[in-house]
Amino acid sequence: MAEEPITIKFTRDQALVLSDWLYRAMHQSDVLDELLKTDRAVWSPIYTISGALETTPAEVFMPDYDERLKAARERLLVEMYGSDEEAGTGEAAS
């Protein structure tokens, strides 16, 4: 039986923030490494997601990437928590 692919859709902000987090977790953190040692099969979907996210958002290749990433994080926090102050970003909602 062939497996049918599963499609996951992210907003641009979600894709940008998750891409950055996965990159840091995979390349700069021993924590994820330790967790993945317990189930090495997880690497397959993580590499698939990471690979798609590293090349899909054009913002990854822009010179103002850091500013765009910060703005995306702030928008996601506001979306989840209602205001910049409640989200813990320290900035007032506009």
HTML snippet that shows the backbone in 3Dmol.js (N, CA, C, O; Angstrom):
<script src="https://3Dmol.org/build/3Dmol-min.js"></script>
<div id="view" style="width:600px;height:400px;position:relative"></div>
<script>
const pdb = `
ATOM      1  N   MET A   1       0.846  -1.177   0.000  1.00  0.00           N
ATOM      2  CA  MET A   1       0.000   0.000   0.000  1.00  0.00           C
ATOM      3  C   MET A   1       0.891   1.240   0.000  1.00  0.00           C
ATOM      4  O   MET A   1       1.720   1.417   0.893  1.00  0.00           O
ATOM      5  N   ALA A   2       0.719   2.079  -0.987  1.00  0.00           N
ATOM      6  CA  ALA A   2       1.490   3.316  -1.074  1.00  0.00           C
ATOM      7  C   ALA A   2       0.928   4.343  -0.100  1.00  0.00           C
ATOM      8  O   ALA A   2      -0.285   4.478   0.066  1.00  0.00           O
ATOM      9  N   GLU A   3       1.840   5.058   0.533  1.00  0.00           N
ATOM     10  CA  GLU A   3       1.402   6.080   1.474  1.00  0.00           C
ATOM     11  C   GLU A   3       1.018   7.347   0.737  1.00  0.00           C
ATOM     12  O   GLU A   3       1.732   7.800  -0.157  1.00  0.00           O
ATOM     13  N   GLU A   4      -0.116   7.916   1.118  1.00  0.00           N
ATOM     14  CA  GLU A   4      -0.527   9.194   0.558  1.00  0.00           C
ATOM     15  C   GLU A   4       0.173  10.306   1.326  1.00  0.00           C
ATOM     16  O   GLU A   4       0.237  10.267   2.555  1.00  0.00           O
ATOM     17  N   PRO A   5       0.701  11.301   0.610  1.00  0.00           N
ATOM     18  CA  PRO A   5       1.365  12.406   1.323  1.00  0.00           C
ATOM     19  C   PRO A   5       0.351  13.229   2.109  1.00  0.00           C
ATOM     20  O   PRO A   5      -0.826  13.299   1.757  1.00  0.00           O
ATOM     21  N   ILE A   6       0.828  13.840   3.165  1.00  0.00           N
ATOM     22  CA  ILE A   6       0.019  14.730   3.988  1.00  0.00           C
ATOM     23  C   ILE A   6       0.496  16.144   3.736  1.00  0.00           C
ATOM     24  O   ILE A   6       1.696  16.416   3.756  1.00  0.00           O
ATOM     25  N   THR A   7      -0.433  17.035   3.501  1.00  0.00           N
ATOM     26  CA  THR A   7      -0.101  18.428   3.249  1.00  0.00           C
ATOM     27  C   THR A   7      -0.353  19.245   4.505  1.00  0.00           C
ATOM     28  O   THR A   7      -1.420  19.166   5.114  1.00  0.00           O
ATOM     29  N   ILE A   8       0.650  20.032   4.879  1.00  0.00           N
ATOM     30  CA  ILE A   8       0.518  20.946   6.010  1.00  0.00           C
ATOM     31  C   ILE A   8       0.720  22.348   5.466  1.00  0.00           C
ATOM     32  O   ILE A   8       1.675  22.599   4.731  1.00  0.00           O
ATOM     33  N   LYS A   9      -0.158  23.248   5.816  1.00  0.00           N
ATOM     34  CA  LYS A   9      -0.041  24.626   5.348  1.00  0.00           C
ATOM     35  C   LYS A   9       0.321  25.533   6.516  1.00  0.00           C
ATOM     36  O   LYS A   9      -0.270  25.457   7.593  1.00  0.00           O
ATOM     37  N   PHE A  10       1.306  26.390   6.275  1.00  0.00           N
ATOM     38  CA  PHE A  10       1.736  27.385   7.246  1.00  0.00           C
ATOM     39  C   PHE A  10       1.522  28.769   6.662  1.00  0.00           C
ATOM     40  O   PHE A  10       1.573  28.948   5.446  1.00  0.00           O
ATOM     41  N   THR A  11       1.285  29.741   7.519  1.00  0.00           N
ATOM     42  CA  THR A  11       1.335  31.124   7.052  1.00  0.00           C
ATOM     43  C   THR A  11       2.809  31.448   6.800  1.00  0.00           C
ATOM     44  O   THR A  11       3.689  30.703   7.232  1.00  0.00           O
ATOM     45  N   ARG A  12       3.081  32.550   6.108  1.00  0.00           N
ATOM     46  CA  ARG A  12       4.476  32.932   5.859  1.00  0.00           C
ATOM     47  C   ARG A  12       5.200  33.165   7.185  1.00  0.00           C
ATOM     48  O   ARG A  12       6.351  32.760   7.351  1.00  0.00           O
ATOM     49  N   ASP A  13       4.524  33.816   8.119  1.00  0.00           N
ATOM     50  CA  ASP A  13       5.134  34.062   9.430  1.00  0.00           C
ATOM     51  C   ASP A  13       5.452  32.749  10.132  1.00  0.00           C
ATOM     52  O   ASP A  13       6.549  32.586  10.666  1.00  0.00           O
ATOM     53  N   GLN A  14       4.513  31.816  10.138  1.00  0.00           N
ATOM     54  CA  GLN A  14       4.749  30.526  10.772  1.00  0.00           C
ATOM     55  C   GLN A  14       5.923  29.797  10.120  1.00  0.00           C
ATOM     56  O   GLN A  14       6.774  29.236  10.810  1.00  0.00           O
ATOM     57  N   ALA A  15       5.964  29.808   8.799  1.00  0.00           N
ATOM     58  CA  ALA A  15       7.042  29.126   8.075  1.00  0.00           C
ATOM     59  C   ALA A  15       8.393  29.749   8.400  1.00  0.00           C
ATOM     60  O   ALA A  15       9.374  29.034   8.606  1.00  0.00           O
ATOM     61  N   LEU A  16       8.448  31.058   8.445  1.00  0.00           N
ATOM     62  CA  LEU A  16       9.708  31.751   8.711  1.00  0.00           C
ATOM     63  C   LEU A  16      10.204  31.454  10.128  1.00  0.00           C
ATOM     64  O   LEU A  16      11.379  31.146  10.323  1.00  0.00           O
ATOM     65  N   VAL A  17       9.323  31.545  11.101  1.00  0.00           N
ATOM     66  CA  VAL A  17       9.709  31.316  12.492  1.00  0.00           C
ATOM     67  C   VAL A  17      10.073  29.847  12.723  1.00  0.00           C
ATOM     68  O   VAL A  17      11.067  29.561  13.389  1.00  0.00           O
ATOM     69  N   LEU A  18       9.294  28.927  12.192  1.00  0.00           N
ATOM     70  CA  LEU A  18       9.597  27.510  12.366  1.00  0.00           C
ATOM     71  C   LEU A  18      10.891  27.132  11.656  1.00  0.00           C
ATOM     72  O   LEU A  18      11.677  26.344  12.183  1.00  0.00           O
ATOM     73  N   SER A  19      11.120  27.676  10.481  1.00  0.00           N
ATOM     74  CA  SER A  19      12.358  27.412   9.748  1.00  0.00           C
ATOM     75  C   SER A  19      13.570  27.827  10.575  1.00  0.00           C
ATOM     76  O   SER A  19      14.539  27.075  10.686  1.00  0.00           O
ATOM     77  N   ASP A  20      13.514  29.005  11.146  1.00  0.00           N
ATOM     78  CA  ASP A  20      14.622  29.497  11.966  1.00  0.00           C
ATOM     79  C   ASP A  20      14.812  28.615  13.194  1.00  0.00           C
ATOM     80  O   ASP A  20      15.941  28.260  13.532  1.00  0.00           O
ATOM     81  N   TRP A  21      13.724  28.261  13.863  1.00  0.00           N
ATOM     82  CA  TRP A  21      13.800  27.437  15.063  1.00  0.00           C
ATOM     83  C   TRP A  21      14.383  26.064  14.747  1.00  0.00           C
ATOM     84  O   TRP A  21      15.259  25.579  15.463  1.00  0.00           O
ATOM     85  N   LEU A  22      13.897  25.435  13.668  1.00  0.00           N
ATOM     86  CA  LEU A  22      14.417  24.119  13.297  1.00  0.00           C
ATOM     87  C   LEU A  22      15.896  24.184  12.953  1.00  0.00           C
ATOM     88  O   LEU A  22      16.665  23.303  13.337  1.00  0.00           O
ATOM     89  N   TYR A  23      16.293  25.220  12.232  1.00  0.00           N
ATOM     90  CA  TYR A  23      17.710  25.366  11.883  1.00  0.00           C
ATOM     91  C   TYR A  23      18.561  25.438  13.150  1.00  0.00           C
ATOM     92  O   TYR A  23      19.560  24.732  13.283  1.00  0.00           O
ATOM     93  N   ARG A  24      18.151  26.297  14.070  1.00  0.00           N
ATOM     94  CA  ARG A  24      18.913  26.437  15.322  1.00  0.00           C
ATOM     95  C   ARG A  24      18.894  25.142  16.122  1.00  0.00           C
ATOM     96  O   ARG A  24      19.917  24.741  16.676  1.00  0.00           O
ATOM     97  N   ALA A  25      17.739  24.484  16.186  1.00  0.00           N
ATOM     98  CA  ALA A  25      17.618  23.244  16.959  1.00  0.00           C
ATOM     99  C   ALA A  25      18.462  22.132  16.346  1.00  0.00           C
ATOM    100  O   ALA A  25      19.048  21.331  17.074  1.00  0.00           O
ATOM    101  N   MET A  26      18.529  22.073  15.034  1.00  0.00           N
ATOM    102  CA  MET A  26      19.258  21.000  14.367  1.00  0.00           C
ATOM    103  C   MET A  26      20.762  21.248  14.328  1.00  0.00           C
ATOM    104  O   MET A  26      21.545  20.298  14.331  1.00  0.00           O
ATOM    105  N   HIS A  27      21.170  22.507  14.291  1.00  0.00           N
ATOM    106  CA  HIS A  27      22.580  22.807  14.063  1.00  0.00           C
ATOM    107  C   HIS A  27      23.300  23.420  15.261  1.00  0.00           C
ATOM    108  O   HIS A  27      24.530  23.475  15.285  1.00  0.00           O
ATOM    109  N   GLN A  28      22.560  23.870  16.228  1.00  0.00           N
ATOM    110  CA  GLN A  28      23.202  24.576  17.324  1.00  0.00           C
ATOM    111  C   GLN A  28      22.784  24.059  18.692  1.00  0.00           C
ATOM    112  O   GLN A  28      23.089  24.688  19.705  1.00  0.00           O
ATOM    113  N   SER A  29      22.102  22.941  18.739  1.00  0.00           N
ATOM    114  CA  SER A  29      21.571  22.489  20.020  1.00  0.00           C
ATOM    115  C   SER A  29      21.817  20.999  20.211  1.00  0.00           C
ATOM    116  O   SER A  29      21.501  20.190  19.339  1.00  0.00           O
ATOM    117  N   ASP A  30      22.374  20.653  21.340  1.00  0.00           N
ATOM    118  CA  ASP A  30      22.540  19.251  21.681  1.00  0.00           C
ATOM    119  C   ASP A  30      21.245  18.663  22.238  1.00  0.00           C
ATOM    120  O   ASP A  30      21.102  17.444  22.329  1.00  0.00           O
ATOM    121  N   VAL A  31      20.311  19.522  22.605  1.00  0.00           N
ATOM    122  CA  VAL A  31      19.055  19.056  23.194  1.00  0.00           C
ATOM    123  C   VAL A  31      18.268  18.224  22.175  1.00  0.00           C
ATOM    124  O   VAL A  31      17.860  17.103  22.479  1.00  0.00           O
ATOM    125  N   LEU A  32      18.055  18.762  20.976  1.00  0.00           N
ATOM    126  CA  LEU A  32      17.318  18.024  19.952  1.00  0.00           C
ATOM    127  C   LEU A  32      18.070  16.759  19.580  1.00  0.00           C
ATOM    128  O   LEU A  32      17.466  15.705  19.380  1.00  0.00           O
ATOM    129  N   ASP A  33      19.368  16.864  19.489  1.00  0.00           N
ATOM    130  CA  ASP A  33      20.200  15.702  19.184  1.00  0.00           C
ATOM    131  C   ASP A  33      19.944  14.573  20.174  1.00  0.00           C
ATOM    132  O   ASP A  33      19.769  13.422  19.776  1.00  0.00           O
ATOM    133  N   GLU A  34      19.923  14.898  21.454  1.00  0.00           N
ATOM    134  CA  GLU A  34      19.692  13.894  22.489  1.00  0.00           C
ATOM    135  C   GLU A  34      18.294  13.293  22.374  1.00  0.00           C
ATOM    136  O   GLU A  34      18.124  12.082  22.516  1.00  0.00           O
ATOM    137  N   LEU A  35      17.298  14.133  22.117  1.00  0.00           N
ATOM    138  CA  LEU A  35      15.928  13.635  21.985  1.00  0.00           C
ATOM    139  C   LEU A  35      15.783  12.706  20.787  1.00  0.00           C
ATOM    140  O   LEU A  35      15.092  11.690  20.860  1.00  0.00           O
ATOM    141  N   LEU A  36      16.433  13.058  19.689  1.00  0.00           N
ATOM    142  CA  LEU A  36      16.289  12.277  18.470  1.00  0.00           C
ATOM    143  C   LEU A  36      17.060  10.962  18.517  1.00  0.00           C
ATOM    144  O   LEU A  36      16.794  10.062  17.720  1.00  0.00           O
ATOM    145  N   LYS A  37      17.999  10.844  19.428  1.00  0.00           N
ATOM    146  CA  LYS A  37      18.722   9.577  19.571  1.00  0.00           C
ATOM    147  C   LYS A  37      17.785   8.469  20.041  1.00  0.00           C
ATOM    148  O   LYS A  37      18.030   7.292  19.777  1.00  0.00           O
ATOM    149  N   THR A  38      16.719   8.842  20.734  1.00  0.00           N
ATOM    150  CA  THR A  38      15.780   7.843  21.234  1.00  0.00           C
ATOM    151  C   THR A  38      14.864   7.323  20.132  1.00  0.00           C
ATOM    152  O   THR A  38      14.302   6.236  20.265  1.00  0.00           O
ATOM    153  N   ASP A  39      14.704   8.079  19.046  1.00  0.00           N
ATOM    154  CA  ASP A  39      13.863   7.654  17.919  1.00  0.00           C
ATOM    155  C   ASP A  39      14.438   8.221  16.628  1.00  0.00           C
ATOM    156  O   ASP A  39      14.014   9.279  16.162  1.00  0.00           O
ATOM    157  N   ARG A  40      15.393   7.521  16.060  1.00  0.00           N
ATOM    158  CA  ARG A  40      16.099   8.023  14.876  1.00  0.00           C
ATOM    159  C   ARG A  40      15.212   8.151  13.650  1.00  0.00           C
ATOM    160  O   ARG A  40      15.553   8.894  12.729  1.00  0.00           O
ATOM    161  N   ALA A  41      14.082   7.449  13.607  1.00  0.00           N
ATOM    162  CA  ALA A  41      13.171   7.547  12.465  1.00  0.00           C
ATOM    163  C   ALA A  41      12.580   8.947  12.334  1.00  0.00           C
ATOM    164  O   ALA A  41      12.127   9.323  11.252  1.00  0.00           O
ATOM    165  N   VAL A  42      12.577   9.719  13.409  1.00  0.00           N
ATOM    166  CA  VAL A  42      12.029  11.071  13.391  1.00  0.00           C
ATOM    167  C   VAL A  42      12.848  11.999  12.483  1.00  0.00           C
ATOM    168  O   VAL A  42      12.329  12.995  11.980  1.00  0.00           O
ATOM    169  N   TRP A  43      14.118  11.671  12.277  1.00  0.00           N
ATOM    170  CA  TRP A  43      14.950  12.510  11.409  1.00  0.00           C
ATOM    171  C   TRP A  43      14.364  12.649  10.011  1.00  0.00           C
ATOM    172  O   TRP A  43      14.468  13.718   9.409  1.00  0.00           O
ATOM    173  N   SER A  44      13.757  11.603   9.485  1.00  0.00           N
ATOM    174  CA  SER A  44      13.209  11.662   8.128  1.00  0.00           C
ATOM    175  C   SER A  44      12.175  12.784   7.977  1.00  0.00           C
ATOM    176  O   SER A  44      12.337  13.628   7.096  1.00  0.00           O
ATOM    177  N   PRO A  45      11.114  12.827   8.804  1.00  0.00           N
ATOM    178  CA  PRO A  45      10.169  13.931   8.638  1.00  0.00           C
ATOM    179  C   PRO A  45      10.753  15.287   9.025  1.00  0.00           C
ATOM    180  O   PRO A  45      10.370  16.308   8.454  1.00  0.00           O
ATOM    181  N   ILE A  46      11.672  15.311   9.983  1.00  0.00           N
ATOM    182  CA  ILE A  46      12.261  16.596  10.358  1.00  0.00           C
ATOM    183  C   ILE A  46      13.071  17.172   9.193  1.00  0.00           C
ATOM    184  O   ILE A  46      12.984  18.366   8.908  1.00  0.00           O
ATOM    185  N   TYR A  47      13.853  16.331   8.522  1.00  0.00           N
ATOM    186  CA  TYR A  47      14.614  16.803   7.361  1.00  0.00           C
ATOM    187  C   TYR A  47      13.684  17.264   6.236  1.00  0.00           C
ATOM    188  O   TYR A  47      13.977  18.242   5.549  1.00  0.00           O
ATOM    189  N   THR A  48      12.568  16.564   6.049  1.00  0.00           N
ATOM    190  CA  THR A  48      11.616  16.955   5.003  1.00  0.00           C
ATOM    191  C   THR A  48      11.020  18.321   5.303  1.00  0.00           C
ATOM    192  O   THR A  48      10.976  19.189   4.431  1.00  0.00           O
ATOM    193  N   ILE A  49      10.564  18.512   6.525  1.00  0.00           N
ATOM    194  CA  ILE A  49       9.980  19.799   6.911  1.00  0.00           C
ATOM    195  C   ILE A  49      11.031  20.897   6.853  1.00  0.00           C
ATOM    196  O   ILE A  49      10.785  21.966   6.294  1.00  0.00           O
ATOM    197  N   SER A  50      12.174  20.645   7.414  1.00  0.00           N
ATOM    198  CA  SER A  50      13.240  21.637   7.441  1.00  0.00           C
ATOM    199  C   SER A  50      13.674  22.034   6.035  1.00  0.00           C
ATOM    200  O   SER A  50      13.849  23.218   5.745  1.00  0.00           O
ATOM    201  N   GLY A  51      13.846  21.048   5.167  1.00  0.00           N
ATOM    202  CA  GLY A  51      14.252  21.329   3.791  1.00  0.00           C
ATOM    203  C   GLY A  51      13.241  22.181   3.046  1.00  0.00           C
ATOM    204  O   GLY A  51      13.614  23.096   2.312  1.00  0.00           O
ATOM    205  N   ALA A  52      11.961  21.881   3.232  1.00  0.00           N
ATOM    206  CA  ALA A  52      10.917  22.673   2.576  1.00  0.00           C
ATOM    207  C   ALA A  52      10.888  24.091   3.125  1.00  0.00           C
ATOM    208  O   ALA A  52      10.721  25.049   2.370  1.00  0.00           O
ATOM    209  N   LEU A  53      11.050  24.229   4.432  1.00  0.00           N
ATOM    210  CA  LEU A  53      10.979  25.553   5.054  1.00  0.00           C
ATOM    211  C   LEU A  53      12.215  26.401   4.762  1.00  0.00           C
ATOM    212  O   LEU A  53      12.117  27.627   4.729  1.00  0.00           O
ATOM    213  N   GLU A  54      13.357  25.786   4.553  1.00  0.00           N
ATOM    214  CA  GLU A  54      14.578  26.555   4.305  1.00  0.00           C
ATOM    215  C   GLU A  54      14.592  27.201   2.931  1.00  0.00           C
ATOM    216  O   GLU A  54      15.340  28.154   2.708  1.00  0.00           O
ATOM    217  N   THR A  55      13.786  26.706   2.013  1.00  0.00           N
ATOM    218  CA  THR A  55      13.823  27.239   0.651  1.00  0.00           C
ATOM    219  C   THR A  55      12.527  27.890   0.212  1.00  0.00           C
ATOM    220  O   THR A  55      12.508  28.576  -0.810  1.00  0.00           O
ATOM    221  N   THR A  56      11.446  27.697   0.946  1.00  0.00           N
ATOM    222  CA  THR A  56      10.153  28.225   0.505  1.00  0.00           C
ATOM    223  C   THR A  56       9.970  29.712   0.778  1.00  0.00           C
ATOM    224  O   THR A  56       9.705  30.455  -0.167  1.00  0.00           O
ATOM    225  N   PRO A  57      10.095  30.191   2.019  1.00  0.00           N
ATOM    226  CA  PRO A  57       9.890  31.633   2.229  1.00  0.00           C
ATOM    227  C   PRO A  57      11.062  32.430   1.636  1.00  0.00           C
ATOM    228  O   PRO A  57      12.219  32.200   1.987  1.00  0.00           O
ATOM    229  N   ALA A  58      10.752  33.351   0.748  1.00  0.00           N
ATOM    230  CA  ALA A  58      11.788  34.175   0.118  1.00  0.00           C
ATOM    231  C   ALA A  58      12.537  35.023   1.141  1.00  0.00           C
ATOM    232  O   ALA A  58      13.677  35.423   0.904  1.00  0.00           O
ATOM    233  N   GLU A  59      11.905  35.296   2.267  1.00  0.00           N
ATOM    234  CA  GLU A  59      12.523  36.127   3.301  1.00  0.00           C
ATOM    235  C   GLU A  59      13.845  35.548   3.799  1.00  0.00           C
ATOM    236  O   GLU A  59      14.712  36.291   4.260  1.00  0.00           O
ATOM    237  N   VAL A  60      14.003  34.239   3.710  1.00  0.00           N
ATOM    238  CA  VAL A  60      15.223  33.574   4.170  1.00  0.00           C
ATOM    239  C   VAL A  60      16.450  34.114   3.431  1.00  0.00           C
ATOM    240  O   VAL A  60      17.550  34.127   3.981  1.00  0.00           O
ATOM    241  N   PHE A  61      16.263  34.556   2.197  1.00  0.00           N
ATOM    242  CA  PHE A  61      17.376  35.001   1.365  1.00  0.00           C
ATOM    243  C   PHE A  61      17.530  36.528   1.320  1.00  0.00           C
ATOM    244  O   PHE A  61      18.409  37.037   0.625  1.00  0.00           O
ATOM    245  N   MET A  62      16.702  37.245   2.039  1.00  0.00           N
ATOM    246  CA  MET A  62      16.730  38.710   1.993  1.00  0.00           C
ATOM    247  C   MET A  62      17.725  39.282   2.997  1.00  0.00           C
ATOM    248  O   MET A  62      17.935  38.707   4.065  1.00  0.00           O
ATOM    249  N   PRO A  63      18.342  40.423   2.651  1.00  0.00           N
ATOM    250  CA  PRO A  63      19.350  41.004   3.542  1.00  0.00           C
ATOM    251  C   PRO A  63      18.784  41.462   4.887  1.00  0.00           C
ATOM    252  O   PRO A  63      19.526  41.542   5.866  1.00  0.00           O
ATOM    253  N   ASP A  64      17.498  41.761   4.952  1.00  0.00           N
ATOM    254  CA  ASP A  64      16.894  42.199   6.214  1.00  0.00           C
ATOM    255  C   ASP A  64      16.167  41.045   6.913  1.00  0.00           C
ATOM    256  O   ASP A  64      15.150  41.248   7.576  1.00  0.00           O
ATOM    257  N   TYR A  65      16.698  39.851   6.754  1.00  0.00           N
ATOM    258  CA  TYR A  65      16.102  38.630   7.311  1.00  0.00           C
ATOM    259  C   TYR A  65      15.838  38.746   8.807  1.00  0.00           C
ATOM    260  O   TYR A  65      14.752  38.401   9.273  1.00  0.00           O
ATOM    261  N   ASP A  66      16.818  39.226   9.560  1.00  0.00           N
ATOM    262  CA  ASP A  66      16.659  39.305  11.020  1.00  0.00           C
ATOM    263  C   ASP A  66      15.479  40.182  11.419  1.00  0.00           C
ATOM    264  O   ASP A  66      14.730  39.836  12.333  1.00  0.00           O
ATOM    265  N   GLU A  67      15.309  41.315  10.739  1.00  0.00           N
ATOM    266  CA  GLU A  67      14.191  42.210  11.049  1.00  0.00           C
ATOM    267  C   GLU A  67      12.859  41.557  10.676  1.00  0.00           C
ATOM    268  O   GLU A  67      11.879  41.669  11.413  1.00  0.00           O
ATOM    269  N   ARG A  68      12.830  40.876   9.529  1.00  0.00           N
ATOM    270  CA  ARG A  68      11.608  40.203   9.101  1.00  0.00           C
ATOM    271  C   ARG A  68      11.234  39.069  10.065  1.00  0.00           C
ATOM    272  O   ARG A  68      10.062  38.868  10.381  1.00  0.00           O
ATOM    273  N   LEU A  69      12.250  38.337  10.523  1.00  0.00           N
ATOM    274  CA  LEU A  69      12.023  37.252  11.475  1.00  0.00           C
ATOM    275  C   LEU A  69      11.472  37.793  12.789  1.00  0.00           C
ATOM    276  O   LEU A  69      10.529  37.233  13.347  1.00  0.00           O
ATOM    277  N   LYS A  70      12.053  38.871  13.277  1.00  0.00           N
ATOM    278  CA  LYS A  70      11.578  39.482  14.521  1.00  0.00           C
ATOM    279  C   LYS A  70      10.127  39.942  14.376  1.00  0.00           C
ATOM    280  O   LYS A  70       9.310  39.721  15.270  1.00  0.00           O
ATOM    281  N   ALA A  71       9.813  40.577  13.259  1.00  0.00           N
ATOM    282  CA  ALA A  71       8.444  41.054  13.024  1.00  0.00           C
ATOM    283  C   ALA A  71       7.470  39.879  12.919  1.00  0.00           C
ATOM    284  O   ALA A  71       6.350  39.959  13.426  1.00  0.00           O
ATOM    285  N   ALA A  72       7.882  38.802  12.273  1.00  0.00           N
ATOM    286  CA  ALA A  72       7.027  37.614  12.153  1.00  0.00           C
ATOM    287  C   ALA A  72       6.763  37.013  13.527  1.00  0.00           C
ATOM    288  O   ALA A  72       5.632  36.635  13.833  1.00  0.00           O
ATOM    289  N   ARG A  73       7.799  36.924  14.354  1.00  0.00           N
ATOM    290  CA  ARG A  73       7.631  36.400  15.715  1.00  0.00           C
ATOM    291  C   ARG A  73       6.634  37.246  16.499  1.00  0.00           C
ATOM    292  O   ARG A  73       5.745  36.715  17.165  1.00  0.00           O
ATOM    293  N   GLU A  74       6.788  38.557  16.414  1.00  0.00           N
ATOM    294  CA  GLU A  74       5.892  39.454  17.144  1.00  0.00           C
ATOM    295  C   GLU A  74       4.454  39.310  16.670  1.00  0.00           C
ATOM    296  O   GLU A  74       3.534  39.291  17.489  1.00  0.00           O
ATOM    297  N   ARG A  75       4.243  39.206  15.347  1.00  0.00           N
ATOM    298  CA  ARG A  75       2.881  39.046  14.825  1.00  0.00           C
ATOM    299  C   ARG A  75       2.256  37.733  15.313  1.00  0.00           C
ATOM    300  O   ARG A  75       1.078  37.695  15.667  1.00  0.00           O
ATOM    301  N   LEU A  76       3.049  36.666  15.328  1.00  0.00           N
ATOM    302  CA  LEU A  76       2.523  35.379  15.791  1.00  0.00           C
ATOM    303  C   LEU A  76       2.164  35.423  17.272  1.00  0.00           C
ATOM    304  O   LEU A  76       1.145  34.866  17.680  1.00  0.00           O
ATOM    305  N   LEU A  77       2.988  36.077  18.070  1.00  0.00           N
ATOM    306  CA  LEU A  77       2.683  36.207  19.495  1.00  0.00           C
ATOM    307  C   LEU A  77       1.419  37.020  19.718  1.00  0.00           C
ATOM    308  O   LEU A  77       0.588  36.665  20.553  1.00  0.00           O
ATOM    309  N   VAL A  78       1.273  38.106  18.976  1.00  0.00           N
ATOM    310  CA  VAL A  78       0.063  38.931  19.095  1.00  0.00           C
ATOM    311  C   VAL A  78      -1.156  38.117  18.668  1.00  0.00           C
ATOM    312  O   VAL A  78      -2.208  38.184  19.304  1.00  0.00           O
ATOM    313  N   GLU A  79      -1.008  37.354  17.595  1.00  0.00           N
ATOM    314  CA  GLU A  79      -2.108  36.519  17.115  1.00  0.00           C
ATOM    315  C   GLU A  79      -2.527  35.499  18.185  1.00  0.00           C
ATOM    316  O   GLU A  79      -3.715  35.232  18.364  1.00  0.00           O
ATOM    317  N   MET A  80      -1.558  34.946  18.881  1.00  0.00           N
ATOM    318  CA  MET A  80      -1.849  33.928  19.892  1.00  0.00           C
ATOM    319  C   MET A  80      -2.346  34.524  21.209  1.00  0.00           C
ATOM    320  O   MET A  80      -3.214  33.953  21.870  1.00  0.00           O
ATOM    321  N   TYR A  81      -1.786  35.683  21.585  1.00  0.00           N
ATOM    322  CA  TYR A  81      -2.051  36.209  22.925  1.00  0.00           C
ATOM    323  C   TYR A  81      -2.849  37.503  22.948  1.00  0.00           C
ATOM    324  O   TYR A  81      -3.244  37.954  24.024  1.00  0.00           O
ATOM    325  N   GLY A  82      -3.098  38.114  21.797  1.00  0.00           N
ATOM    326  CA  GLY A  82      -3.987  39.260  21.746  1.00  0.00           C
ATOM    327  C   GLY A  82      -3.347  40.628  21.701  1.00  0.00           C
ATOM    328  O   GLY A  82      -3.915  41.532  21.088  1.00  0.00           O
ATOM    329  N   SER A  83      -2.190  40.832  22.318  1.00  0.00           N
ATOM    330  CA  SER A  83      -1.527  42.126  22.270  1.00  0.00           C
ATOM    331  C   SER A  83      -0.046  41.926  22.499  1.00  0.00           C
ATOM    332  O   SER A  83       0.377  40.909  23.049  1.00  0.00           O
ATOM    333  N   ASP A  84       0.744  42.905  22.075  1.00  0.00           N
ATOM    334  CA  ASP A  84       2.181  42.809  22.264  1.00  0.00           C
ATOM    335  C   ASP A  84       2.549  42.700  23.742  1.00  0.00           C
ATOM    336  O   ASP A  84       3.463  41.959  24.102  1.00  0.00           O
ATOM    337  N   GLU A  85       1.836  43.437  24.599  1.00  0.00           N
ATOM    338  CA  GLU A  85       2.135  43.396  26.027  1.00  0.00           C
ATOM    339  C   GLU A  85       1.831  42.022  26.615  1.00  0.00           C
ATOM    340  O   GLU A  85       2.621  41.487  27.393  1.00  0.00           O
ATOM    341  N   GLU A  86       0.672  41.445  26.239  1.00  0.00           N
ATOM    342  CA  GLU A  86       0.311  40.122  26.740  1.00  0.00           C
ATOM    343  C   GLU A  86       1.236  39.061  26.188  1.00  0.00           C
ATOM    344  O   GLU A  86       1.516  38.068  26.860  1.00  0.00           O
ATOM    345  N   ALA A  87       1.726  39.263  24.943  1.00  0.00           N
ATOM    346  CA  ALA A  87       2.605  38.288  24.309  1.00  0.00           C
ATOM    347  C   ALA A  87       4.012  38.335  24.888  1.00  0.00           C
ATOM    348  O   ALA A  87       4.804  37.417  24.674  1.00  0.00           O
ATOM    349  N   GLY A  88       4.325  39.397  25.616  1.00  0.00           N
ATOM    350  CA  GLY A  88       5.642  39.486  26.214  1.00  0.00           C
ATOM    351  C   GLY A  88       6.697  40.086  25.311  1.00  0.00           C
ATOM    352  O   GLY A  88       7.891  39.908  25.549  1.00  0.00           O
ATOM    353  N   THR A  89       6.267  40.806  24.262  1.00  0.00           N
ATOM    354  CA  THR A  89       7.256  41.406  23.367  1.00  0.00           C
ATOM    355  C   THR A  89       7.714  42.759  23.883  1.00  0.00           C
ATOM    356  O   THR A  89       8.730  43.283  23.425  1.00  0.00           O
ATOM    357  N   GLY A  90       6.978  43.335  24.833  1.00  0.00           N
ATOM    358  CA  GLY A  90       7.372  44.618  25.409  1.00  0.00           C
ATOM    359  C   GLY A  90       6.997  45.827  24.585  1.00  0.00           C
ATOM    360  O   GLY A  90       7.386  46.949  24.909  1.00  0.00           O
ATOM    361  N   GLU A  91       6.242  45.610  23.521  1.00  0.00           N
ATOM    362  CA  GLU A  91       5.826  46.723  22.670  1.00  0.00           C
ATOM    363  C   GLU A  91       4.315  46.817  22.709  1.00  0.00           C
ATOM    364  O   GLU A  91       3.622  45.808  22.837  1.00  0.00           O
ATOM    365  N   ALA A  92       3.814  48.024  22.599  1.00  0.00           N
ATOM    366  CA  ALA A  92       2.379  48.238  22.605  1.00  0.00           C
ATOM    367  C   ALA A  92       1.793  47.824  21.255  1.00  0.00           C
ATOM    368  O   ALA A  92       2.450  47.961  20.223  1.00  0.00           O
ATOM    369  N   ALA A  93       0.574  47.323  21.262  1.00  0.00           N
ATOM    370  CA  ALA A  93      -0.088  46.939  20.018  1.00  0.00           C
ATOM    371  C   ALA A  93      -0.435  48.201  19.223  1.00  0.00           C
ATOM    372  O   ALA A  93      -0.769  49.241  19.792  1.00  0.00           O
ATOM    373  N   SER A  94      -0.348  48.084  17.910  1.00  0.00           N
ATOM    374  CA  SER A  94      -0.675  49.248  17.079  1.00  0.00           C
ATOM    375  C   SER A  94      -2.065  49.148  16.523  1.00  0.00           C
ATOM    376  O   SER A  94      -2.507  50.042  15.801  1.00  0.00           O
TER     377      SER A  94
END
`;
const viewer = $3Dmol.createViewer("view");
viewer.addModel(pdb, "pdb");
viewer.setStyle({}, {cartoon: {color: "spectrum"}});
viewer.zoomTo();
viewer.render();
</script>
